[in-house]
Amino acid sequence: HSTRFFPISHDGDRSGNCMPGMCIDHSVTLPGMANFYLYLHAALRGTSRPTHHYVLHDDALFSQDHLQQPTYHLCYTYTLCTRSALLAPPGLLCTSCS
């Protein structure tokens, strides 16, 4: 809940936050486990928060890069939202759930 990242160069938005879609998948993540931080939305006010995603089980053997892009896009699939959601809908990344 309290993890925050800030851009070092001028790659941030006008309020100094990281741009939506920025992914942090090395240096501060858990070693030996597929996990990543992903900025899914811009903050309306204050500091934006990243979401920490963990891969619990992967039968399809996706690379971490192949999981990050769909996770970001799934946050824009809610019908009632005009902006991105903070979390991807659960279960939608499951390839063997049909």
ROPALO-942497 format. One record per residue: x, y, z of N, C-alpha, C in turn; residue number from 1. Coordinates in Angstrom, 1 decimal, m for minus. Layout:
N
<n.xx:X; n.yy:Y; n.zz:Z; ca.xx:X; ca.yy:Y; ca.zz:Z; c.xx:X; c.yy:Y; c.zz:Z; resi:NUM>
...
***
This chain:
98
<n.xx:0.8; n.yy:m1.2; n.zz:0.0; ca.xx:0.0; ca.yy:0.0; ca.zz:0.0; c.xx:0.8; c.yy:1.3; c.zz:0.0; resi:1>
<n.xx:2.1; n.yy:1.2; n.zz:0.5; ca.xx:2.8; ca.yy:2.4; ca.zz:0.6; c.xx:4.0; c.yy:2.5; c.zz:m0.4; resi:2>
<n.xx:4.0; n.yy:1.6; n.zz:m1.4; ca.xx:5.1; ca.yy:1.7; ca.zz:m2.4; c.xx:4.8; c.yy:2.8; c.zz:m3.4; resi:3>
<n.xx:5.8; n.yy:3.6; n.zz:m3.6; ca.xx:5.7; ca.yy:4.7; ca.zz:m4.6; c.xx:7.0; c.yy:4.8; c.zz:m5.4; resi:4>
<n.xx:6.9; n.yy:5.1; n.zz:m6.7; ca.xx:8.0; ca.yy:5.3; ca.zz:m7.5; c.xx:7.9; c.yy:6.7; c.zz:m8.2; resi:5>
<n.xx:9.0; n.yy:7.3; n.zz:m8.4; ca.xx:9.0; ca.yy:8.7; ca.zz:m9.1; c.xx:10.0; c.yy:8.6; c.zz:m10.2; resi:6>
<n.xx:9.7; n.yy:9.3; n.zz:m11.3; ca.xx:10.6; ca.yy:9.3; ca.zz:m12.5; c.xx:11.8; c.yy:10.1; c.zz:m12.2; resi:7>
<n.xx:12.9; n.yy:9.6; n.zz:m12.6; ca.xx:14.2; ca.yy:10.3; ca.zz:m12.4; c.xx:14.4; c.yy:11.4; c.zz:m13.4; resi:8>
<n.xx:14.1; n.yy:11.2; n.zz:m14.6; ca.xx:14.2; ca.yy:12.2; ca.zz:m15.7; c.xx:12.8; c.yy:12.9; c.zz:m15.8; resi:9>
<n.xx:12.6; n.yy:13.5; n.zz:m16.9; ca.xx:11.4; ca.yy:14.3; ca.zz:m17.2; c.xx:10.4; c.yy:13.4; c.zz:m17.9; resi:10>
<n.xx:10.3; n.yy:12.1; n.zz:m17.5; ca.xx:9.4; ca.yy:11.2; ca.zz:m18.2; c.xx:8.1; c.yy:11.1; c.zz:m17.5; resi:11>
<n.xx:7.8; n.yy:11.9; n.zz:m16.5; ca.xx:6.6; ca.yy:11.8; ca.zz:m15.7; c.xx:5.5; c.yy:12.8; c.zz:m16.3; resi:12>
<n.xx:4.4; n.yy:12.8; n.zz:m15.6; ca.xx:3.3; ca.yy:13.7; ca.zz:m16.0; c.xx:3.5; c.yy:15.0; c.zz:m15.4; resi:13>
<n.xx:2.6; n.yy:15.9; n.zz:m15.5; ca.xx:2.8; ca.yy:17.3; ca.zz:m15.1; c.xx:2.8; c.yy:17.4; c.zz:m13.5; resi:14>
<n.xx:2.3; n.yy:16.4; n.zz:m12.8; ca.xx:2.3; ca.yy:16.5; ca.zz:m11.4; c.xx:3.5; c.yy:15.7; c.zz:m10.8; resi:15>
<n.xx:4.4; n.yy:15.2; n.zz:m11.6; ca.xx:5.6; ca.yy:14.5; ca.zz:m11.1; c.xx:5.4; c.yy:13.1; c.zz:m10.9; resi:16>
<n.xx:4.3; n.yy:12.5; n.zz:m11.3; ca.xx:4.1; ca.yy:11.1; ca.zz:m11.1; c.xx:4.5; c.yy:10.3; c.zz:m12.4; resi:17>
<n.xx:4.7; n.yy:9.0; n.zz:m12.2; ca.xx:5.0; ca.yy:8.1; ca.zz:m13.4; c.xx:3.8; c.yy:8.1; c.zz:m14.3; resi:18>
<n.xx:4.1; n.yy:7.9; n.zz:m15.6; ca.xx:3.1; ca.yy:7.8; ca.zz:m16.6; c.xx:2.3; c.yy:6.5; c.zz:m16.5; resi:19>
<n.xx:1.0; n.yy:6.5; n.zz:m16.8; ca.xx:0.2; ca.yy:5.3; ca.zz:m16.8; c.xx:0.9; c.yy:4.3; c.zz:m17.8; resi:20>
<n.xx:0.9; n.yy:3.0; n.zz:m17.5; ca.xx:1.5; ca.yy:2.0; ca.zz:m18.3; c.xx:3.0; c.yy:1.7; c.zz:m17.9; resi:21>
<n.xx:3.6; n.yy:2.5; n.zz:m17.0; ca.xx:4.9; ca.yy:2.2; ca.zz:m16.6; c.xx:5.0; c.yy:1.0; c.zz:m15.8; resi:22>
<n.xx:6.0; n.yy:0.1; n.zz:m16.1; ca.xx:6.1; ca.yy:m1.2; ca.zz:m15.4; c.xx:7.5; c.yy:m1.3; c.zz:m14.8; resi:23>
<n.xx:7.5; n.yy:m1.7; n.zz:m13.6; ca.xx:8.8; ca.yy:m1.9; ca.zz:m12.9; c.xx:8.9; c.yy:m3.4; c.zz:m12.6; resi:24>
<n.xx:9.8; n.yy:m4.1; n.zz:m13.2; ca.xx:9.9; ca.yy:m5.6; ca.zz:m13.1; c.xx:11.2; c.yy:m6.1; c.zz:m12.7; resi:25>
<n.xx:12.1; n.yy:m5.2; n.zz:m12.2; ca.xx:13.4; ca.yy:m5.6; ca.zz:m11.7; c.xx:13.9; c.yy:m4.7; c.zz:m10.6; resi:26>
<n.xx:14.9; n.yy:m5.1; n.zz:m9.9; ca.xx:15.6; ca.yy:m4.3; ca.zz:m8.9; c.xx:14.8; c.yy:m4.2; c.zz:m7.5; resi:27>
<n.xx:13.5; n.yy:m4.0; n.zz:m7.6; ca.xx:12.7; ca.yy:m3.9; ca.zz:m6.3; c.xx:11.7; c.yy:m5.0; c.zz:m6.2; resi:28>
<n.xx:11.6; n.yy:m5.9; n.zz:m7.1; ca.xx:10.6; ca.yy:m7.0; ca.zz:m7.0; c.xx:11.2; c.yy:m8.2; c.zz:m6.3; resi:29>
<n.xx:10.4; n.yy:m9.1; n.zz:m6.0; ca.xx:10.9; ca.yy:m10.3; ca.zz:m5.3; c.xx:11.7; c.yy:m11.2; c.zz:m6.2; resi:30>
<n.xx:12.9; n.yy:m11.6; n.zz:m5.8; ca.xx:13.7; ca.yy:m12.5; ca.zz:m6.6; c.xx:13.2; c.yy:m13.9; c.zz:m6.6; resi:31>
<n.xx:13.3; n.yy:m14.5; n.zz:m7.8; ca.xx:12.8; ca.yy:m15.9; ca.zz:m7.9; c.xx:11.4; c.yy:m16.1; c.zz:m8.1; resi:32>
<n.xx:10.6; n.yy:m15.0; n.zz:m8.2; ca.xx:9.2; ca.yy:m15.1; ca.zz:m8.4; c.xx:8.7; c.yy:m14.1; c.zz:m9.4; resi:33>
<n.xx:7.8; n.yy:m14.5; n.zz:m10.3; ca.xx:7.3; ca.yy:m13.6; ca.zz:m11.4; c.xx:6.4; c.yy:m12.6; c.zz:m10.7; resi:34>
<n.xx:6.8; n.yy:m11.3; n.zz:m10.6; ca.xx:6.0; ca.yy:m10.3; ca.zz:m10.1; c.xx:6.5; c.yy:m9.0; c.zz:m10.7; resi:35>
<n.xx:5.5; n.yy:m8.0; n.zz:m10.7; ca.xx:5.9; ca.yy:m6.7; ca.zz:m11.3; c.xx:4.9; c.yy:m5.6; c.zz:m10.7; resi:36>
<n.xx:5.4; n.yy:m4.4; n.zz:m10.7; ca.xx:4.6; ca.yy:m3.2; ca.zz:m10.3; c.xx:4.2; c.yy:m2.6; c.zz:m11.6; resi:37>
<n.xx:2.9; n.yy:m2.1; n.zz:m11.7; ca.xx:2.4; ca.yy:m1.5; ca.zz:m12.9; c.xx:1.5; c.yy:m0.3; c.zz:m12.5; resi:38>
<n.xx:1.8; n.yy:0.8; n.zz:m13.1; ca.xx:1.0; ca.yy:2.0; ca.zz:m13.0; c.xx:m0.1; c.yy:1.9; c.zz:m14.0; resi:39>
<n.xx:m1.3; n.yy:1.9; n.zz:m13.5; ca.xx:m2.5; ca.yy:1.7; ca.zz:m14.3; c.xx:m3.3; c.yy:3.0; c.zz:m14.6; resi:40>
<n.xx:m3.1; n.yy:4.0; n.zz:m13.9; ca.xx:m3.8; ca.yy:5.2; ca.zz:m14.1; c.xx:m3.0; c.yy:6.4; c.zz:m13.6; resi:41>
<n.xx:m3.4; n.yy:7.6; n.zz:m14.1; ca.xx:m2.8; ca.yy:8.8; ca.zz:m13.6; c.xx:m3.6; c.yy:9.3; c.zz:m12.4; resi:42>
<n.xx:m2.9; n.yy:9.9; n.zz:m11.4; ca.xx:m3.6; ca.yy:10.4; ca.zz:m10.2; c.xx:m4.4; c.yy:11.6; c.zz:m10.5; resi:43>
<n.xx:m5.6; n.yy:11.7; n.zz:m10.0; ca.xx:m6.4; ca.yy:13.0; ca.zz:m10.2; c.xx:m5.8; c.yy:14.1; c.zz:m9.3; resi:44>
<n.xx:m5.3; n.yy:13.6; n.zz:m8.1; ca.xx:m4.8; ca.yy:14.5; ca.zz:m7.1; c.xx:m3.7; c.yy:13.8; c.zz:m6.3; resi:45>
<n.xx:m2.6; n.yy:14.3; n.zz:m6.1; ca.xx:m1.6; ca.yy:13.7; ca.zz:m5.2; c.xx:m0.7; c.yy:12.8; c.zz:m6.0; resi:46>
<n.xx:m0.3; n.yy:11.7; n.zz:m5.3; ca.xx:0.7; ca.yy:10.7; ca.zz:m5.9; c.xx:0.0; c.yy:9.5; c.zz:m6.3; resi:47>
<n.xx:0.3; n.yy:9.1; n.zz:m7.6; ca.xx:m0.4; ca.yy:7.8; ca.zz:m8.1; c.xx:0.3; c.yy:6.6; c.zz:m7.4; resi:48>
<n.xx:m0.5; n.yy:5.5; n.zz:m7.4; ca.xx:0.0; ca.yy:4.3; ca.zz:m6.7; c.xx:0.1; c.yy:3.2; c.zz:m7.8; resi:49>
<n.xx:1.2; n.yy:2.4; n.zz:m7.7; ca.xx:1.3; ca.yy:1.3; ca.zz:m8.6; c.xx:0.6; c.yy:0.1; c.zz:m7.9; resi:50>
<n.xx:0.3; n.yy:m0.9; n.zz:m8.8; ca.xx:m0.3; ca.yy:m2.1; ca.zz:m8.3; c.xx:0.7; c.yy:m3.2; c.zz:m8.4; resi:51>
<n.xx:0.9; n.yy:m4.0; n.zz:m7.4; ca.xx:1.9; ca.yy:m5.1; ca.zz:m7.4; c.xx:1.2; c.yy:m6.4; c.zz:m7.8; resi:52>
<n.xx:1.6; n.yy:m6.9; n.zz:m8.9; ca.xx:1.0; ca.yy:m8.1; ca.zz:m9.5; c.xx:1.9; c.yy:m9.3; c.zz:m9.3; resi:53>
<n.xx:1.4; n.yy:m10.4; n.zz:m8.9; ca.xx:2.1; ca.yy:m11.7; ca.zz:m8.7; c.xx:1.6; c.yy:m12.7; c.zz:m9.7; resi:54>
<n.xx:2.4; n.yy:m13.5; n.zz:m10.2; ca.xx:2.0; ca.yy:m14.7; ca.zz:m11.0; c.xx:2.1; c.yy:m15.9; c.zz:m10.1; resi:55>
<n.xx:0.9; n.yy:m16.4; n.zz:m9.8; ca.xx:0.9; ca.yy:m17.5; ca.zz:m8.9; c.xx:1.1; c.yy:m18.9; c.zz:m9.6; resi:56>
<n.xx:0.5; n.yy:m19.1; n.zz:m10.7; ca.xx:0.7; ca.yy:m20.3; ca.zz:m11.5; c.xx:0.6; c.yy:m20.0; c.zz:m13.0; resi:57>
<n.xx:1.5; n.yy:m20.5; n.zz:m13.8; ca.xx:1.5; ca.yy:m20.2; ca.zz:m15.2; c.xx:1.7; c.yy:m21.5; c.zz:m16.0; resi:58>
<n.xx:0.6; n.yy:m22.1; n.zz:m16.4; ca.xx:0.6; ca.yy:m23.3; ca.zz:m17.2; c.xx:1.1; c.yy:m23.0; c.zz:m18.6; resi:59>
<n.xx:0.8; n.yy:m21.8; n.zz:m19.1; ca.xx:1.1; ca.yy:m21.4; ca.zz:m20.5; c.xx:2.6; c.yy:m21.0; c.zz:m20.7; resi:60>
<n.xx:3.3; n.yy:m20.8; n.zz:m19.6; ca.xx:4.7; ca.yy:m20.4; ca.zz:m19.6; c.xx:4.9; c.yy:m19.1; c.zz:m20.3; resi:61>
<n.xx:4.1; n.yy:m18.2; n.zz:m20.0; ca.xx:4.3; ca.yy:m16.8; ca.zz:m20.6; c.xx:5.5; c.yy:m16.1; c.zz:m20.0; resi:62>
<n.xx:6.2; n.yy:m15.3; n.zz:m20.8; ca.xx:7.2; ca.yy:m14.5; ca.zz:m20.2; c.xx:6.6; c.yy:m13.4; c.zz:m19.5; resi:63>
<n.xx:7.3; n.yy:m12.7; n.zz:m18.6; ca.xx:6.8; ca.yy:m11.6; ca.zz:m17.8; c.xx:6.4; c.yy:m10.5; c.zz:m18.7; resi:64>
<n.xx:7.1; n.yy:m10.2; n.zz:m19.8; ca.xx:6.7; ca.yy:m9.2; ca.zz:m20.8; c.xx:5.3; c.yy:m9.5; c.zz:m21.4; resi:65>
<n.xx:5.0; n.yy:m10.7; n.zz:m21.7; ca.xx:3.8; ca.yy:m11.1; ca.zz:m22.3; c.xx:2.6; c.yy:m11.0; c.zz:m21.3; resi:66>
<n.xx:2.8; n.yy:m10.9; n.zz:m20.1; ca.xx:1.8; ca.yy:m10.8; ca.zz:m19.1; c.xx:1.5; c.yy:m9.3; c.zz:m18.7; resi:67>
<n.xx:2.5; n.yy:m8.5; n.zz:m18.9; ca.xx:2.3; ca.yy:m7.1; ca.zz:m18.5; c.xx:1.4; c.yy:m6.3; c.zz:m19.4; resi:68>
<n.xx:1.5; n.yy:m6.5; n.zz:m20.7; ca.xx:0.7; ca.yy:m5.7; ca.zz:m21.6; c.xx:m0.8; c.yy:m6.1; c.zz:m21.5; resi:69>
<n.xx:m1.2; n.yy:m7.3; n.zz:m21.5; ca.xx:m2.6; ca.yy:m7.6; ca.zz:m21.3; c.xx:m3.2; c.yy:m7.2; c.zz:m19.9; resi:70>
<n.xx:m2.3; n.yy:m7.2; n.zz:m18.9; ca.xx:m2.8; ca.yy:m6.8; ca.zz:m17.6; c.xx:m3.1; c.yy:m5.3; c.zz:m17.7; resi:71>
<n.xx:m2.3; n.yy:m4.5; n.zz:m18.3; ca.xx:m2.6; ca.yy:m3.1; ca.zz:m18.5; c.xx:m3.8; c.yy:m2.8; c.zz:m19.3; resi:72>
<n.xx:m4.0; n.yy:m3.6; n.zz:m20.4; ca.xx:m5.2; ca.yy:m3.3; ca.zz:m21.2; c.xx:m6.5; c.yy:m3.8; c.zz:m20.5; resi:73>
<n.xx:m6.4; n.yy:m4.9; n.zz:m19.7; ca.xx:m7.6; ca.yy:m5.3; ca.zz:m19.0; c.xx:m8.2; c.yy:m4.3; c.zz:m18.0; resi:74>
<n.xx:m7.4; n.yy:m3.4; n.zz:m17.6; ca.xx:m7.9; ca.yy:m2.4; ca.zz:m16.6; c.xx:m8.8; c.yy:m1.4; c.zz:m17.3; resi:75>
<n.xx:m8.8; n.yy:m1.4; n.zz:m18.6; ca.xx:m9.7; ca.yy:m0.5; ca.zz:m19.4; c.xx:m10.9; c.yy:m1.2; c.zz:m19.9; resi:76>
<n.xx:m11.2; n.yy:m2.4; n.zz:m19.4; ca.xx:m12.4; ca.yy:m3.1; ca.zz:m20.0; c.xx:m13.6; c.yy:m3.1; c.zz:m19.2; resi:77>
<n.xx:m13.6; n.yy:m2.4; n.zz:m18.0; ca.xx:m14.8; ca.yy:m2.3; ca.zz:m17.2; c.xx:m15.9; c.yy:m1.4; c.zz:m18.0; resi:78>
<n.xx:m17.1; n.yy:m1.9; n.zz:m18.0; ca.xx:m18.2; ca.yy:m1.2; ca.zz:m18.8; c.xx:m18.6; c.yy:0.1; c.zz:m18.1; resi:79>
<n.xx:m18.6; n.yy:0.2; n.zz:m16.8; ca.xx:m19.2; ca.yy:1.3; ca.zz:m16.2; c.xx:m18.1; c.yy:2.4; c.zz:m15.9; resi:80>
<n.xx:m16.9; n.yy:2.2; n.zz:m16.2; ca.xx:m15.8; ca.yy:3.1; ca.zz:m15.9; c.xx:m15.4; c.yy:3.9; c.zz:m17.1; resi:81>
<n.xx:m15.2; n.yy:5.2; n.zz:m17.0; ca.xx:m14.7; ca.yy:6.0; ca.zz:m18.1; c.xx:m13.2; c.yy:6.2; c.zz:m18.0; resi:82>
<n.xx:m12.6; n.yy:5.7; n.zz:m16.9; ca.xx:m11.2; ca.yy:5.7; ca.zz:m16.7; c.xx:m10.7; c.yy:4.3; c.zz:m16.4; resi:83>
<n.xx:m9.4; n.yy:4.2; n.zz:m16.3; ca.xx:m8.9; ca.yy:2.8; ca.zz:m16.0; c.xx:m9.2; c.yy:2.4; c.zz:m14.5; resi:84>
<n.xx:m9.3; n.yy:1.2; n.zz:m14.3; ca.xx:m9.5; ca.yy:0.6; ca.zz:m12.9; c.xx:m8.2; c.yy:0.4; c.zz:m12.3; resi:85>
<n.xx:m8.1; n.yy:0.4; n.zz:m11.0; ca.xx:m6.9; ca.yy:0.2; ca.zz:m10.2; c.xx:m6.4; c.yy:m1.2; c.zz:m10.4; resi:86>
<n.xx:m7.2; n.yy:m2.2; n.zz:m10.5; ca.xx:m6.8; ca.yy:m3.6; ca.zz:m10.6; c.xx:m7.4; c.yy:m4.2; c.zz:m11.8; resi:87>
<n.xx:m6.7; n.yy:m5.2; n.zz:m12.4; ca.xx:m7.3; ca.yy:m5.9; ca.zz:m13.6; c.xx:m8.3; c.yy:m6.9; c.zz:m13.0; resi:88>
<n.xx:m9.4; n.yy:m7.1; n.zz:m13.8; ca.xx:m10.4; ca.yy:m8.1; ca.zz:m13.3; c.xx:m9.8; c.yy:m9.4; c.zz:m13.1; resi:89>
<n.xx:m10.1; n.yy:m10.1; n.zz:m11.9; ca.xx:m9.5; ca.yy:m11.4; ca.zz:m11.6; c.xx:m10.0; c.yy:m12.4; c.zz:m12.5; resi:90>
<n.xx:m9.2; n.yy:m13.4; n.zz:m12.9; ca.xx:m9.5; ca.yy:m14.5; ca.zz:m13.7; c.xx:m9.5; c.yy:m14.3; c.zz:m15.2; resi:91>
<n.xx:m9.4; n.yy:m13.1; n.zz:m15.6; ca.xx:m9.5; ca.yy:m12.8; ca.zz:m17.1; c.xx:m8.1; c.yy:m13.2; c.zz:m17.7; resi:92>
<n.xx:m7.1; n.yy:m13.3; n.zz:m17.0; ca.xx:m5.8; ca.yy:m13.7; ca.zz:m17.6; c.xx:m5.6; c.yy:m15.2; c.zz:m17.6; resi:93>
<n.xx:m6.6; n.yy:m15.9; n.zz:m17.1; ca.xx:m6.5; ca.yy:m17.4; ca.zz:m17.0; c.xx:m6.8; c.yy:m17.9; c.zz:m18.4; resi:94>
<n.xx:m5.9; n.yy:m18.7; n.zz:m19.0; ca.xx:m6.1; ca.yy:m19.2; ca.zz:m20.3; c.xx:m6.8; c.yy:m20.6; c.zz:m20.3; resi:95>
<n.xx:m6.9; n.yy:m21.2; n.zz:m19.2; ca.xx:m7.5; ca.yy:m22.6; ca.zz:m19.1; c.xx:m8.8; c.yy:m22.6; c.zz:m18.3; resi:96>
<n.xx:m9.5; n.yy:m21.5; n.zz:m18.2; ca.xx:m10.7; ca.yy:m21.4; ca.zz:m17.4; c.xx:m12.0; c.yy:m21.6; c.zz:m18.2; resi:97>
<n.xx:m11.9; n.yy:m22.1; n.zz:m19.4; ca.xx:m13.2; ca.yy:m22.1; ca.zz:m20.1; c.xx:m13.8; c.yy:m23.5; c.zz:m20.1; resi:98>
***
